[in-house]
């Protein structure tokens, strides 16, 4: 789980790269879930929340400018 304070210390480009990686991981987890081989189903919700947290911090930075 990513902390919001950690994200606020990152640049917008770093956060966007983090979002891309999280979305790829989310896709892979969803694929595993459909196949029935997922070991930790709670990871899907955690990653979704991490993506939302990242997007919120990016929006905060954009509004601050």
C-alpha contacts under 8 A as a table, 3 or more apart, distances in Angstrom:
res1	aa1	res2	aa2	distance
1	X	46	X	6.76
1	X	47	X	7.69
1	X	50	X	6.56
2	X	6	X	7.11
2	X	7	X	7.51
2	X	50	X	6.21
3	X	6	X	5.36
3	X	7	X	6.64
4	X	7	X	5.06
4	X	8	X	6.22
4	X	53	X	6.81
4	X	54	X	7.71
4	X	57	X	7.29
5	X	8	X	5.11
5	X	9	X	6.59
6	X	9	X	5.40
6	X	10	X	6.85
7	X	10	X	5.19
7	X	15	X	6.89
7	X	54	X	6.86
7	X	57	X	6.86
8	X	11	X	7.66
8	X	57	X	6.50
10	X	14	X	6.12
10	X	15	X	6.52
11	X	14	X	5.26
11	X	15	X	6.36
12	X	15	X	5.11
12	X	16	X	6.19
12	X	58	X	6.19
12	X	61	X	7.81
13	X	16	X	5.06
13	X	17	X	6.27
14	X	17	X	5.15
14	X	18	X	6.22
15	X	18	X	4.90
15	X	19	X	6.20
15	X	54	X	6.41
15	X	58	X	7.43
16	X	19	X	5.00
16	X	20	X	6.34
16	X	54	X	7.90
17	X	20	X	5.13
17	X	21	X	6.40
18	X	21	X	5.20
18	X	22	X	6.20
19	X	22	X	5.03
19	X	23	X	6.08
19	X	51	X	5.81
19	X	54	X	6.78
19	X	55	X	7.93
20	X	23	X	5.18
20	X	24	X	6.31
21	X	24	X	5.19
21	X	25	X	6.26
22	X	25	X	5.04
22	X	26	X	6.04
22	X	47	X	6.46
22	X	50	X	7.81
22	X	51	X	6.69
23	X	26	X	4.90
23	X	27	X	6.14
23	X	47	X	7.97
23	X	51	X	7.49
24	X	27	X	5.10
24	X	28	X	6.33
25	X	28	X	5.11
25	X	29	X	6.20
26	X	29	X	5.09
26	X	30	X	6.12
26	X	44	X	6.25
26	X	47	X	6.50
26	X	48	X	7.47
27	X	30	X	5.17
27	X	31	X	6.19
28	X	31	X	5.07
28	X	32	X	6.24
29	X	32	X	5.04
29	X	33	X	6.08
29	X	38	X	6.96
29	X	43	X	7.94
29	X	44	X	6.60
30	X	33	X	4.94
30	X	34	X	6.26
30	X	44	X	7.34
31	X	34	X	5.24
31	X	35	X	6.40
32	X	35	X	5.04
32	X	36	X	6.10
32	X	37	X	5.38
32	X	38	X	5.22
33	X	36	X	4.93
33	X	37	X	6.06
33	X	38	X	5.09
33	X	41	X	7.38
34	X	37	X	7.87
35	X	38	X	7.84
38	X	41	X	6.14
40	X	43	X	5.81
41	X	44	X	5.95
41	X	45	X	7.92
42	X	45	X	5.58
42	X	46	X	6.54
43	X	46	X	4.96
43	X	47	X	6.09
44	X	47	X	5.35
44	X	48	X	6.24
45	X	48	X	5.08
45	X	49	X	6.22
46	X	49	X	5.22
46	X	50	X	6.20
47	X	50	X	4.88
47	X	51	X	6.18
48	X	51	X	5.23
48	X	52	X	6.34
49	X	52	X	5.03
49	X	53	X	6.06
50	X	53	X	4.97
50	X	54	X	6.17
51	X	54	X	5.12
51	X	55	X	6.23
52	X	55	X	5.12
52	X	56	X	6.10
53	X	56	X	5.11
53	X	57	X	6.35
54	X	57	X	5.25
54	X	58	X	6.32
55	X	58	X	5.07
55	X	59	X	6.19
56	X	59	X	5.06
56	X	60	X	6.18
57	X	60	X	4.95
57	X	61	X	6.22
58	X	61	X	5.14
58	X	62	X	6.25
59	X	62	X	5.06
59	X	63	X	6.19
60	X	63	X	5.22
60	X	64	X	6.17
61	X	64	X	5.12
61	X	65	X	6.68
62	X	65	X	5.59
